Amino acid sequence: MIDVNIDDSDDDKMYDKDTHLLINGNYSLESFQDPELNYKDDELERFSKSVSSESDSRFTSNKSPTTKISYDDSHAIQANTYDIIPTCAAPHSTSINIITATSCIRWIFTGGNDGYIRKFDFFSSINGRIPLTVAQKHPFVDSIINAGVLLSYWENKSLQESPASTSTHSNNKLSPVYCLAVNKHALWMLSSLDTGDINLQTVRHDEGKILATMKQHVSPVSVLKLSSCETKALSGSWDKNVYEWDLNTGLLSRSYDNHTGQISTIAYRPMSSFIITSNPIKNEPKVNIKFKINETNNFSKNSFNPIFNDNEEIKEKNIPDSSVNNDDDYITNSTLNDQLIQSDNEFIVSGIDGTITIWDKRQLKHIAKLGIPNSTPPWCMNACWSIDGNYIYAGRRNGTVDEFSLYSSLDKPLRSIKLPLNSGPVSAVHSMPNKKHLICASYDNIRIYDLSGSSKIPFLIIPGHYGGIISSIYIDSTCKYMLTASGNRGWDGNYTGTLLGYEIEYL
């Protein structure tokens, strides 16, 4: 483990038994991992069946902490549709630019333009520990009766050296919070600064204490994404650059160049057997090949390639023929955890100018760039993958959502999902586990759109939000709860400054 020297002082080493931190000006991610995390609480008693006995296991030095969740999620995957009902609200007095949460969604964190990071107790909020006042309930629908339970808040500081002082950190300047990325167990957090710096700070112990600052961007950082192992992080900025950071050393690992607009989205691709190429075969069947893995070399015993092998070779090698029906069988037999596993190698980057680039960390250059239709304004505030990682959805300013398929040409979208006239820009999108529905947040409302086209009315309006830019949509891993926040992320647009919590039912 390589430590990063973040302080030039020669103070003696001290060991804090409460926080498990080695305080000597050096830090590493392993140095402040709590060895005995226990999420059991009175508020979580009814969720005890969802958390396995492995949640209280000790962390090792070479493996990031994970929580293994076991639950019956077949209804979420096989649901015909979803009924999403708002139940709680947390009004802010500022633009809410980002929502993030722990893996068990016990704690929710928001960042706003006022320069503060807020921490909410999700279960106390959703269970109605504090009701909304009459004045607070006035702008909301009748189902919203619970208030957000604020646990704490702290400043998002930009530490600067003062030439007139010998102290290292003398001037503290509040910076708008455009993006956050929190550890699964809320041990530490990454926060962005308008100067282009990224702060690594503690959360569970001594909230807001800055351990290190990573410097490379020259403009506000708009996106932060952690890898699944939480030892790497991707950052995107208004300077049109994307960087990868090694969080164990605090050093820059790699840069991803040739972006033409301010970065608005970075999204890792969910695990998929389909290989992305710059020139995909047209009319390729929708495949989800299932084959056994050789544990010794981590490759298929048949060296199967779903792109270049034809159907005859597939049958000769005793691999099931891929078809659309096989894809449905895969959905039935899979679990939501399987579909939520992300690939740390492949990801998309969208710019506010409408460009979307597909990257693979194993390649020196980007794999492909998605085309913008002639009738589409050059604008994209948010883009996402489908749950199977084979489709990309991009919200546009003209009230449409472009759908790109990896099975067809990426020069133009497979189709454009049109929302009603005067809906306003689509600022946030999120796919659902059944692969049949898409959450589309436009200026006027949030809609759940039926991608299969089986119903005469292609969408349903989700109550709660009305009139404002939605900055982010968060759905937990169990697909039982949804969070939305209204904010412009430092760009143009009006906002309501409200955090809404929803409960999801399967129909």
ABEGO torsion letter per residue (X at the ends): XBBBBABABABBBBBBAAAGBBBAGBBBAAAABBABBBABBAAAAAAAAABBAAAABBBBAABBBBBBBBBBAAAAAABABBBBBBABBBBBABBBABBBBBAAGABBBBBBAAGBBBBBBAAAAAAGABBBBAAAAAABBAABABBBBBABBBBBBBBBBBAABABABABBBBBBBABBBBBAAGABBBBBBAAGBBBBBBAABGBGBBABBBBABABBBABBBBBAAGABBBBBBAAGBBBBBBAAAGBBABBBBGBABBBABBBBBBBBABBBBABBBBGBBBBBBBBBBBAAAGBBAAGBBAAABBAAAAAAAGBBBBBAAAAAAAAAABBAAAAABBBAABBBBBBAAGBBBBBBAABABBABBBBBBAABBBBBABBBBBAAGABBBBBBAAGBBBBBBAABBAABBABBBBBBBGAEBBABBBBBAAGABBBBBBAABBBBBBAAGABABABBBBBGBBGEBBABBBBBAAGABBBBBBBAGGBBEBBAGBBBBBBBBBX
